Amino acid sequence: MRSEPDLEALRALMLIAQESSISAASGRLGVSQQAVSLRIRSLERSLGVRLLVRSARGSRLTPAGELVVGWARKLLEAADDFSDAVDSLRSDRARTMRIAASLTIAEYLLPEWIARWRARTDSSGPGIQLDAENSTAVAVAVREGTVDLGFIESPAVPADLGAVTIAHDTLAVVVQPGHRWAKSARITARELSDTSLVLREPGSGTRHAFEAALADTGCSPHASPVAVLSTTLGVRSAIMAGVAPGVLSSLAVAEDLRAGRLARVQVRGLTMTRPLTAIWAGASPSRHAHDFLDALA
């Protein structure tokens, strides 16, 4: 396996070519002449060719050294471009806090949370970039480091991530007002498990919490969903259109229940409460994420 070129040694060699002096090159690099000489000798051993001719009048490149400097120029320019890009990335990240949140939290809670945080920081904090995903995708984004902070609504919190419970939410079984369940005092968990419903997709916190709560009653879902939709709005619209009963966050249907567009169904022995959890990678959240969470306390 070939070794990678020593970029610092190549940079030193290029400066020696420009200055015709190891001393001048060492001054520009901010290191000792001995350190520069050692880098060049190491590079010569690595390449297997002599690169410099040293004399009392200075140092000059050998023909092989001239070739190496010519080839190294593009490589060093690319390395400088890479360093500039990384610096820009750090700067952008300092100006932006990236948050990923499950759909219910993103739609119904985060706008108020962001407003509270901005009021607390007097609008001096970084801007916020928000991605709305299901809870599983949020955990993946946090784990991969593409976001600084995540919010999920699943009962189970990934054990490899830091976490704190921010609030709690309840799920509601809802139907179109004309549905027969709307006229019932309550239904049984078994009747619910045997009914084809409109549900969110697997991986969503709502779907996970519903199935876990139903399983706790000993009535795991038996009927296949009549429809599986990837957004809260899609599930809500399908229920309202009379496609089938469904399960949604109480936050998502509160206005529809007040307006009579949907009816809530009581299920005997079924309690569907779930934590809303902030998650982050590492031992503690970043400084801005920590400040954001403090504003929610």
C-alpha positions as CSV (number, residue, x, y, z in Angstrom):
1,M,0.0,0.0,0.0
2,R,1.4,3.4,-1.0
3,S,1.9,6.0,1.7
4,E,0.1,9.3,1.3
5,P,2.2,12.4,0.5
6,D,3.3,14.6,3.4
7,L,1.5,17.9,2.6
8,E,3.6,19.9,5.1
9,A,6.8,18.6,3.6
10,L,5.6,19.4,0.1
11,R,4.6,22.9,1.3
12,A,8.1,23.4,2.8
13,L,9.7,22.2,-0.5
14,M,7.7,24.7,-2.5
15,L,8.7,27.6,-0.2
16,I,12.3,26.6,-0.4
17,A,12.0,26.7,-4.2
18,Q,10.5,30.2,-3.9
19,E,13.0,31.5,-1.4
20,S,16.1,29.5,-2.4
21,S,16.7,29.2,1.3
22,I,15.7,26.8,4.0
23,S,16.1,29.6,6.5
24,A,13.6,31.8,4.7
25,A,11.2,28.9,4.2
26,S,11.4,28.0,7.9
27,G,10.6,31.7,8.8
28,R,7.5,31.7,6.6
29,L,6.3,28.4,8.1
30,G,7.1,29.5,11.7
31,V,9.2,26.4,12.5
32,S,12.9,25.9,12.9
33,Q,15.4,25.3,10.1
34,Q,16.1,21.9,11.6
35,A,12.4,20.9,11.4
36,V,12.2,21.9,7.8
37,S,15.4,20.0,7.0
38,L,14.0,16.9,8.7
39,R,10.8,17.2,6.7
40,I,12.6,17.4,3.4
41,R,14.9,14.4,4.2
42,S,11.9,12.4,5.2
43,L,10.2,13.3,1.9
44,E,13.3,12.3,0.0
45,R,13.4,9.0,1.7
46,S,9.7,8.5,1.1
47,L,9.9,9.3,-2.6
48,G,13.3,7.7,-3.1
49,V,14.8,10.7,-5.0
50,R,17.0,13.6,-4.0
51,L,15.0,16.9,-4.1
52,L,17.5,19.5,-2.9
53,V,21.1,20.5,-3.4
54,R,22.4,22.4,-0.4
55,S,25.3,24.7,-0.6
56,A,26.8,27.7,1.2
57,R,25.0,30.0,-1.3
58,G,21.6,28.5,-0.4
59,S,19.4,25.5,-1.5
60,R,18.2,24.8,-5.0
61,L,15.9,22.1,-6.4
62,T,17.3,19.1,-8.3
63,P,15.5,18.3,-11.6
64,A,13.5,15.7,-9.7
65,G,12.7,18.4,-7.1
66,E,11.4,20.7,-9.8
67,L,9.1,18.0,-11.0
68,V,7.8,17.2,-7.5
69,V,7.1,20.9,-6.9
70,G,5.2,21.2,-10.1
71,W,3.1,18.1,-9.3
72,A,2.5,19.3,-5.7
73,R,1.2,22.7,-6.6
74,K,-2.3,21.4,-7.5
75,L,-2.4,19.1,-4.5
76,L,-1.6,21.9,-2.1
77,E,-4.1,24.2,-3.7
78,A,-6.8,21.4,-3.3
79,A,-5.7,21.1,0.4
80,D,-6.1,24.8,0.9
81,D,-9.5,24.7,-0.7
82,F,-10.5,21.9,1.6
83,S,-9.4,23.8,4.7
84,D,-11.3,26.9,3.5
85,A,-14.4,24.8,3.0
86,V,-14.1,23.3,6.5
87,D,-13.7,26.8,8.0
88,S,-16.8,27.9,6.2
89,L,-18.7,24.9,7.4
90,R,-17.7,25.7,11.0
91,S,-18.7,29.3,10.5
92,D,-22.1,28.3,9.0
93,R,-22.7,25.9,11.9
94,A,-22.0,28.6,14.4
95,R,-24.6,30.8,12.8
96,T,-27.2,28.1,12.5
97,M,-28.7,25.6,14.9
98,R,-30.0,22.6,13.0
99,I,-33.1,20.9,14.5
100,A,-34.9,17.8,13.4
101,A,-38.3,17.1,14.9
102,S,-41.1,14.6,14.5
103,L,-44.1,16.0,12.6
104,T,-46.4,16.6,15.5
105,I,-43.8,18.5,17.4
106,A,-42.6,20.4,14.3
107,E,-46.1,21.5,13.4
108,Y,-47.8,22.2,16.8
109,L,-45.0,22.9,19.4
110,L,-41.8,24.1,17.8
111,P,-43.1,27.5,16.5
112,E,-43.9,28.5,20.1
113,W,-40.7,27.0,21.4
114,I,-38.6,28.9,18.9
115,A,-40.4,32.2,19.7
116,R,-39.8,31.7,23.4
117,W,-36.1,31.0,22.8
118,R,-35.7,34.0,20.5
119,A,-37.3,36.2,23.0
120,R,-34.9,35.0,25.7
121,T,-31.9,35.5,23.5
122,D,-33.1,38.9,22.3
123,S,-32.8,37.6,18.7
124,S,-29.0,37.4,19.1
125,G,-28.9,33.6,18.9
126,P,-28.2,31.7,15.7
127,G,-30.8,31.1,13.1
128,I,-32.7,27.8,13.1
129,Q,-32.8,25.3,10.3
130,L,-35.7,22.9,10.9
131,D,-36.3,19.5,9.3
132,A,-39.6,17.6,9.9
133,E,-39.2,13.9,9.8
134,N,-40.7,10.9,11.6
135,S,-39.1,9.9,15.0
136,T,-36.9,7.2,13.5
137,A,-35.5,9.5,10.9
138,V,-34.9,12.2,13.6
139,A,-32.8,9.8,15.6
140,V,-30.8,8.8,12.6
141,A,-30.1,12.5,11.8
142,V,-28.9,13.1,15.4
143,R,-26.8,10.0,15.4
144,E,-25.1,10.9,12.1
145,G,-24.4,14.5,13.2
146,T,-26.4,16.2,10.5
147,V,-28.5,18.1,13.1
148,D,-27.6,19.5,16.5
149,L,-30.8,18.6,18.3
150,G,-33.7,16.3,17.7
151,F,-37.2,16.0,19.1
152,I,-39.1,12.7,19.0
153,E,-42.5,11.4,20.2
154,S,-41.7,7.7,20.5
155,P,-42.1,6.0,23.8
156,A,-38.7,4.3,23.4
157,V,-35.7,6.6,23.4
158,P,-32.5,5.4,21.7
159,A,-30.1,4.2,24.4
160,D,-27.0,5.6,22.6
161,L,-28.2,9.2,22.6
162,G,-28.5,11.8,25.3
163,A,-32.2,12.6,26.1
164,V,-34.5,14.7,28.3
165,T,-38.3,14.6,28.4
166,I,-39.7,18.0,27.5
167,A,-43.4,17.4,27.7
168,H,-46.1,14.7,27.3
169,D,-48.8,14.2,24.7
170,T,-51.8,12.0,24.4
171,L,-53.1,10.1,21.4
172,A,-56.8,10.1,20.4
173,V,-58.9,7.7,18.4
174,V,-61.0,9.9,16.2
175,V,-63.7,9.4,13.6
176,Q,-65.9,11.3,11.3
177,P,-68.9,12.6,13.3
178,G,-71.3,10.3,11.4
179,H,-69.4,7.2,12.2
180,R,-71.2,4.7,14.5
181,W,-68.4,4.9,17.0
182,A,-69.2,8.6,17.5
183,K,-72.5,7.6,19.0
184,S,-71.0,4.9,21.3
185,A,-70.2,5.6,25.0
186,R,-66.9,3.7,24.4
187,I,-65.5,0.8,22.5
188,T,-63.2,-2.0,23.6
189,A,-59.5,-2.4,22.8
190,R,-60.3,-5.6,21.1
191,E,-62.8,-3.9,18.8
192,L,-60.2,-1.3,18.0
193,S,-57.5,-3.9,17.2
194,D,-59.9,-5.8,14.9
195,T,-60.7,-2.6,12.9
196,S,-58.8,-1.4,9.8
197,L,-57.6,2.1,10.6
198,V,-56.0,5.1,8.9
199,L,-52.5,5.2,10.4
200,R,-49.1,7.0,10.1
201,E,-46.2,5.0,8.6
202,P,-44.0,2.6,10.6
203,G,-41.2,4.6,12.2
204,S,-43.4,7.4,13.2
205,G,-43.8,8.2,16.9
206,T,-47.6,8.2,16.6
207,R,-47.7,4.7,15.1
208,H,-45.1,3.4,17.6
209,A,-47.0,4.8,20.6
210,F,-50.4,3.5,19.4
211,E,-49.1,0.0,18.8
212,A,-47.2,-0.1,22.1
213,A,-50.3,1.1,24.1
214,L,-52.6,-1.4,22.3
215,A,-50.1,-4.2,23.0
216,D,-50.2,-3.3,26.7
217,T,-53.9,-4.2,26.8
218,G,-53.1,-7.6,25.2
219,C,-54.7,-6.6,22.0
220,S,-52.0,-6.1,19.3
221,P,-53.4,-4.8,16.0
222,H,-54.9,-7.7,14.0
223,A,-56.4,-5.8,11.1
224,S,-54.3,-4.3,8.3
225,P,-54.5,-0.5,8.0
226,V,-57.0,0.7,5.4
227,A,-54.5,3.5,4.6
228,V,-50.9,4.3,5.7
229,L,-50.0,8.0,5.3
230,S,-46.7,9.8,6.0
231,T,-48.2,13.1,7.3
232,T,-50.5,14.1,10.1
233,L,-52.5,16.2,7.7
234,G,-53.0,13.2,5.4
235,V,-54.3,11.0,8.2
236,R,-56.5,13.8,9.5
237,S,-58.0,14.5,6.0
238,A,-58.7,10.8,5.4
239,I,-60.5,10.4,8.7
240,M,-62.5,13.5,8.1
241,A,-63.5,12.2,4.6
242,G,-64.8,9.0,6.2
243,V,-62.2,6.6,5.0
244,A,-61.9,4.9,8.4
245,P,-61.2,5.8,12.0
246,G,-57.7,6.7,12.9
247,V,-55.2,7.7,15.6
248,L,-53.6,11.1,16.0
249,S,-52.0,13.3,18.6
250,S,-54.5,15.3,20.6
251,L,-52.6,18.4,19.6
252,A,-53.3,17.7,15.9
253,V,-57.1,17.2,16.3
254,A,-57.9,19.7,19.2
255,E,-59.3,22.3,16.9
256,D,-61.3,19.8,14.8
257,L,-62.8,18.3,17.9
258,R,-63.9,21.8,19.2
259,A,-65.4,22.6,15.8
260,G,-67.2,19.3,15.5
261,R,-65.3,18.2,12.3
262,L,-64.1,15.1,14.2
263,A,-65.3,13.1,17.1
264,R,-63.2,11.5,19.8
265,V,-63.8,7.8,20.7
266,Q,-63.2,6.5,24.2
267,V,-61.6,3.1,24.4
268,R,-62.1,1.1,27.5
269,G,-58.8,0.3,29.3
270,L,-56.6,2.1,26.7
271,T,-54.4,4.9,27.8
272,M,-52.2,6.5,25.1
273,T,-49.8,8.9,26.7
274,R,-46.3,9.4,25.4
275,P,-43.3,11.5,26.2
276,L,-42.0,14.2,23.9
277,T,-38.2,13.9,24.1
278,A,-35.2,16.0,23.1
279,I,-32.2,14.0,21.9
280,W,-28.6,14.8,21.1
281,A,-25.4,13.0,20.3
282,G,-22.6,12.9,22.9
283,A,-22.4,13.5,26.6
284,S,-24.2,16.8,26.5
285,P,-26.0,19.0,23.9
286,S,-24.1,21.8,22.2
287,R,-24.1,25.3,23.8
288,H,-26.9,26.6,21.6
289,A,-28.9,23.4,22.0
290,H,-28.5,23.6,25.8
291,D,-29.7,27.2,25.8
292,F,-32.6,26.3,23.6
293,L,-33.6,23.5,26.0
294,D,-33.2,25.9,29.0
295,A,-35.7,28.2,27.4
296,L,-38.3,25.4,27.4
297,A,-37.9,24.6,31.1
